[in-house]
């Protein structure tokens, strides 16, 4: 398969990155998301882009690289109303659970 031939599989790639994060495989998630974000940006809806940003920010935080996560967190926060689930996930990953 592959995203080059089947760009509609982008959502599966996003879901895979979340599974990698939940398995504490943060660097694998960052690597997978970088490939998705740079090689297949046209395959992503705005909703999907927010999941890429939120998942990458979470993975970077898992690696102890909070300053690198900040630009993605800012992107998600700026469009939070477009994908509350991604915005909530990014906030939880950075420890912002006070609402």
N, C-alpha and C positions, 0 to 999 in steps of 0.2 A: 504494500500500500504506500503510504507516505503522503505528506502534505503537498509536495510538488504536484502530484497527480490528483489528489483528492483534498483540496483546501477545506472542504466542509468538515474534515476531521479535526479542525483546530480546537473545537470544544473538548474533544477527547485528550488532546495534548495538554490543555489547561487542567482538566481533571487529573491527568497523570501527575502534573506538577504538584497538585494539592496532595495526592497520595504520597509523593516523595517527601513533602514537608511533614506530613503526619508520621512518616517513618523516620524522621530526623535525618533524612538524606538531603540536607539543605543545599550543598554544593551541586548535587545532581539536579535539583530543582532549578537553581539559578542558571545552570548550563542549558537545560531544556528550554527554559523561558527565554533566554537570550536568543537561541536559535529561532524560536517561534516569532519573537518580536522583530527581529532583524531580517530574517529570511522570508517571512510570510505575513508581512503587515496587512496586506490586502485581504487575507483570509479572516481577519478579525473584525467583528463588529465593535462599536463603541463599548457595548456591554462586555464583550470578550476582552477588550483591551484593559478594562478596569480590573478584570480578574487576573490578567497577566501582571499588572502593576501591583495589585494587592498581594498576590502569591510571591512575586519576586521580593517585595518589601519584607514579607514575613520570613522568607528563606534567608535573606541577608541579615535580618535580626537574629535568626537562629544561629548564624555564623559569627555573631558578635560584631557585625558591621553596620550598626545603626545609622551612622552618617551617610552611608551609601544608600540606605533604604529611604531616607528622607525625600528625595525627589519623587519617587514613586508614591510615597504616602501623600505628598502634596497634590499630585495629580489625582489620586483617588478622592481626597478631601474636596478638591475643587469641583468634582462632578458627583458627589455622593448621592444626590437625588436620582441619578440615572441608574445606580446599582447599589442599593442600600446593603445588600448582602456582602458585596466586596468591600464596601466602606467599613462595615462592622467587623469583618474578618481582619482587615488591616489594622483597625483600632485595637482589637483584642490582641493581635500579635505584638503590638508595641506596648501593651499593658495599660492602655487607656480604656478602662472598663467602668469609669465613673459616670459616663454619659454626659 
